[in-house]
Amino acid sequence: MDQNGQEQVVVCSGTLGLARAAELRDLLQAALADGPDLLIDCSAATDVDLSFIQLVLAVRQSAERRGGRVRLRHPAHGPLASALRAAGLTGLPAGGGDSSFWTEGT
């Protein structure tokens, strides 16, 4: 975890899935406790499953309730993009769902 101005930078790498869900939850919650804005870098992810996607969405909602925001450092690619496609969370019409959150990056 690193701080970029007021934004907390969290690097999530390796396998991002159910086996690490509690660890990743704690990491993201700790960053959120340090400030309302998070920048998540998962460009070094080697495997991603739906539990990580759900975790990011939950942290995003929590940040927004506190007046903050969560962004991805890079548009989803590789394992994250594959998991999003498998879950049906990309390719939605403009403004539909959270598709733009995953595909825009910073």
N, C-alpha and C positions, 0 to 999 in steps of 0.2 A: 504494500500500500504506500502511496506517495501522494503528496499534495501539490496540486497545480493551481496556484492562486487559492481560491475558495473551494475548488473542485477536488474531491478525493479521487485519486487514480488507483484502480484495483486491477491487477493483472491476474487473470485466471488462465492457467495453462495446463497442458496434459489432458487427462481424462476428466471431463466435466459431466458427471452423471450421478446416479443414485448412490453409488458407493462412497462418494465424497460430498453428498448433499449437505450433511450437517456441518462439515468443515467450510464449505463454500457459503452456506447461509451465515455462519458466524463471521466469516471474513467480510461479507457484504454488509451485514448489520453493524459491525464495528465501524466500517467506513462511513456508513450512514449516520452513526452516532457522532462522528467527528465533524460532520457538515452535511447540509441537505443535498448537495450536488455530487453525483458520482459519474466518473468516466470509466467504463469497463473495457479493458483490453483483453479480448479472448482470441487474439490472432494466433497464439501458439497452442491452441487447443488441438488435441490429437483425436479426441472422440467426444461427442456431445450427445446427450439424450434429452428426452422431454423434461426430466426433472430439473435440469439446469435452466431450460427455457422458462419453466414455471417459476423458478426461483427469481430469475431476473425480472419477470413481469410483476411478481409480488413486491420485490424491492422497489421497482419503479412506482408502483401504486403508493407504497409507503412514503417514498420521497415526495411525490406529488401532493399527498395529504399534508405534508409539512412545508409546502411551498417550494420544494426543491425539484430537481429533475435528474434523470438517469439517461446517459447517452452511451453509445458504443463508440470506441475510438476509431474503428474501421467498420465499413459495411460487412455484414455477415458473409463469410466465404468458407470454403472447405467444409469441415465437419459440422460447423454451426449451420451453414446454409443447407446442408444435406438433412440435418435434423428438422429444420424449419419446413423444408419441402415435405418431408415425411409426415409432419404434423398438420400439413395443410395451412401453414401460417404465412405463406408468401404467395405472390401472384394475385392478391386481392385488388379490386379496382381502387383507383386513387381515393384516398380518404377512408378506405375500408379497413377496419380492424387495426392491428399493430404492424402491418406490413412495412410501412415507411420507417418505423423505429428500427427495424432490423436491417433495412437496405440502405439507409442514408449515411450512417456513421457521423463523424464530426465534420 
